[in-house]
Amino acid sequence: MDAKIIKLKPILKKDKTREVLLDKAAQVFSRQGYQSASLKEIASAAGMKAGSLYYHFASKEVLMIEVLERSIKFISDTVAEEIEKLDDDYPFEDALNAYIRGHLTAILKSPDYTTTTIRNNGQVPKSVQAALHPKREHYEQQWRNLMIQGKAEGVIRADVDEQLLRLMVLGCLNWSSVWYKSGGASIDTLVDQYTDVFLNGCRKQGVK
């Protein structure tokens, strides 16, 4: 039997340019914030003139929307990959570990994109927030469902505010991109420590 021939589509030059622009935009937005960043700076970082940038993106808002969409998609997809590794009837504790691992991995492996999301929360125009709301809401709903599962299994106490817990966990994971330095603790170590603290707290056993 003849080997199957896999046909690959060539990457067009304009697509490559678009990728470079998105990466450079993420860098600039993450470091300077949406309000301070200019399209001229982003174009310069990508090695082109500002006028050429408009061929790919009609405005700074449009560019920011795509950067943030990529960030949300990357995080969501990475979490989904971790969940796929679990058995179909996975318990809450395994799911929490998978969610933490996926989210943290995405945060630390794509810091420019994810830091852009964190730094510019509340700074971007309402039109950008509105465009991103469906995707952001879809991802956050998965975390809400996870917390509901934790209560249903009796792992999360009934008196714990699950919304507050969800925000605490996500806030902790998100800010890892700000303080984390390469060469420090591994992602596996951080995941295990985060999971342990979120499940068991930090009080020493036997101490009241």
Secondary structure as UniProt FT lines:
FT   HELIX           13..32
FT   TURN            34..36
FT   HELIX           39..45
FT   TURN            46..47
FT   HELIX           50..53
FT   TURN            54..56
FT   HELIX           60..84
FT   TURN            88..89
FT   HELIX           92..109
FT   HELIX           111..119
FT   TURN            120..123
FT   HELIX           126..152
FT   TURN            153..154
FT   TURN            158..159
FT   HELIX           162..174
FT   HELIX           176..179
FT   TURN            182..183
FT   HELIX           187..200
FT   TURN            205..206
//
